[in-house]
């Protein structure tokens, strides 16, 4: 597994996140035979982001839907992003997030030859910086993300929070500390963490039932 930080990308989503300060979570982009890129992404409700994309001449057939507290988008882009440089070299995208014009990209690289090709491509591509490399363990095939229907970014926020003591009493790390370690903003970390917690709790308590007589009312 590898993680890259991409700075200075001039693709539509990078520009939109820079102009509107929106945090955009993106599914792996798909290059079509006609040269257009199919983009699927989401953000917190943000009409400014929608308006910005709608006015971008590089974006075609923008479709927006609401899903609870998220805006989901689909569109075609006439402008490939830097990610495609790495994908062409053999990088398999698992998560991609744009914020303030920059991107955090995580994914898998299988085999030393592919790793070498990806690293060479990253080195030749302006604005791509390797953040970390770590081995994918067999047990991760049954990761918490797959068991509980979390996105990779949400799972990562939970792992960092637990490992750094964010949930301990008293806390051993603040939201600022965890966000800095992850290389993202505090607001992005908190948003991912809240979404991860909501996904977990919704599955643990699917009926959303709240006990009207919760014992003696003692504060645990």
C-alpha positions, 0 to 999 in steps of 0.5 A: 500500500502506498500513499501520495500527496498531490500538490498543484494539480490543475484538474477540475476537482482540485480547482473546485476544492481550492476555490470553495474550500470543500473537502471532496471524496472521490471514487477511482476516476475512470478514463473512457475510450473517448478521452473523457474521464468519468468522475464520481465524488461526494462532499458535505452539502455545498451549493458553492461547489455545485455552482463552481463545477457547473460553471467549469467548461471542462465539466460535462453532464454534471449530475447531483443528488442528495443522500442524507447529509451528503451531496453525490455527484457524477460527471464527465471531465475533459481534463485528466488529473495527475492521478492518471499518471500513476494509474497508467503505471500500475497504481490501483486507487482505493481512496482519493480526497481533494482539499484546498487544491491538494489531494491525498491518494492511497492505493495498492501496488503489486510487485516490485516492478510495478512499484518501481514504475509507479515510483519513477512516474511519481518522481517525474510528475510535478507535485507528487510526493510519497507520504508512506509505504506499508505492507498489506497484511492478509487479515486486512482483506477482512478489514473493518471497512469491509465489515462495517461498510466504511470508506478507506478514509473513514477507516483510516481516521478511526485507526489513527484516532484509536492508535493515538489515544483520541478516545481515551479518558483523558485524551492522549491526543487532540483532533489537531494532533491526529489531523496533523499526523494524517496530513489533513486539516482538523475539519477533514479529520473530524468530518471523516471521524463523525461519518465513520462513527455514524456508519458504525452506530447506525449498523449497531443500532439499526432501529435507532431506538432510544430507551425512554427509561435509561435506568437511574440516569447516572452519567457514565 
